[in-house]
Amino acid sequence: MFEKKSDDKIKKNIFSYYPKTRKDITYNQLFAFAGMQGWRTSNEDFHKHLIPIDDQSWKRIDTAKNAANLVDKYIIDALNQIRLNPNNELIDKSQFNINQFSYIIKNKFLQLDKHLSTLVNDQSGSVCIVCLIGPLYIYLINLGDSRGIIISNNGQVLASTKDHKPSVEQEKKRIEKAGGRVTQCENDVPRVEYKLAISRTLGDYTLDKRFIPASPDIIQYPINSSASFVIIACDGIWDVMTNEQVAQFVSQKASNTSIQDIASQLLDQSFILGSTDNMSIYIIKISN
C-alpha cells in the first residue's frame, strides 16, 4: 500500500467542501481491502496485492501507479534472488534467512527509489507498507507512516511496525548525523528541513535523500496459533485510532461479520472520529 505525501505547508486546496464517502472495496475469502477519499480533493492512496500461484511463482495485479506499479517487480526480484542463491538451502523449506532477506529487500527499495527518480515529474513522495505471508512467517515491510499490525483472535496486538517520523528520537539522531535538521514551527509538527513530516520516503527528491532514505524496516513474525489477522492501513486510519483500538474493532466483529464489512465499517468509524485524510485498509486472514 502506498500513500502519496506532499509538503502540506505549501500545498493548497487539499480539502473538499463536502466529503467523498463512496468506498472502493475488493475482497476474497482471504482478505478485504476498503478505501475512501474522504475530505481530500483527491485520493492519493494506491494499493496492490500479490497472489501466489505456486511456491516459487507469483502473479501481479496492477491497481495503482508509479511506485505501486513497480513494487511487485522489485519484491519478486528480491524473492527470486534469494531463491536462486545456491548457498541458501533454507528457501526450499520456505524459511528465509531474515538478515539476508532484509538486506536484499532494503537494496531493492533503494533501487526502486532511483528508478522512480527517472519517472516522477513533481515534488511529491510516497510512504509504503507491504505484507508478505509465507508458510512459516509473516513479513511487514514499512517505509513512512503507513502501518501494519498482526493481531490475535481476541484482539491482542502481537507485532506492529513503527512510524518513521522526525519526532522519533532515533530518526532525529539519524537525520542530524547525516547533516540534516529536524525543525518545528509554532503550532506545527516536527519536519525535516521545515518541509517533510515523514523521515523516510520514496521520492521527495527536493530533499537530500540521506535525510529521508527509502530504507524500510522489516518485521518477521512466526505464523502460529495466536496470529489471526494482519491489518495494514494508511495514516488516515492511524491518525484517529490506535493499534489496540483497531485490533479490538476487528476481533470483536470477526465472529459474525465478513472481513469486507469490517473493513468498510472501519472506514466509517475513522470518518466519524474525525479523519480528514484519505483512508485505506487491508484486513488479511491468517491460516494456521
Sequence and secondary structure as in RCSB ss.txt:
>XXXX:A:sequence
MFEKKSDDKIKKNIFSYYPKTRKDITYNQLFAFAGMQGWRTSNEDFHKHLIPIDDQSWKRIDTAKNAANLVDKYI
IDALNQIRLNPNNELIDKSQFNINQFSYIIKNKFLQLDKHLSTLVNDQSGSVCIVCLIGPLYIYLINLGDSRGII
ISNNGQVLASTKDHKPSVEQEKKRIEKAGGRVTQCENDVPRVEYKLAISRTLGDYTLDKRFIPASPDIIQYPINS
SASFVIIACDGIWDVMTNEQVAQFVSQKASNTSIQDIASQLLDQSFILGSTDNMSIYIIKISN
>XXXX:A:secstr
 EEEE  TTT    EEEEEEEEEEEEE SSEEEEEEEEEESS  EE   EEESSSS EEE   S THHHHHHHHH
HHHHHHHHT TT  GGGGT   HHHHHHHHHHHHHHHHHHHHTT  SS EEEEEEEEE SSEEEEEEESS EEEE
EETTS EEEE     TTSHHHHHHHHHTT  EE  TTS  EETTTBS SS EE TTS TTTS    EEEEEE  S
SEEEEEEE HHHHTTS HHHHHHHHHHHTTTS HHHHHHHHHHHHHHTT  S EEEEEEE   
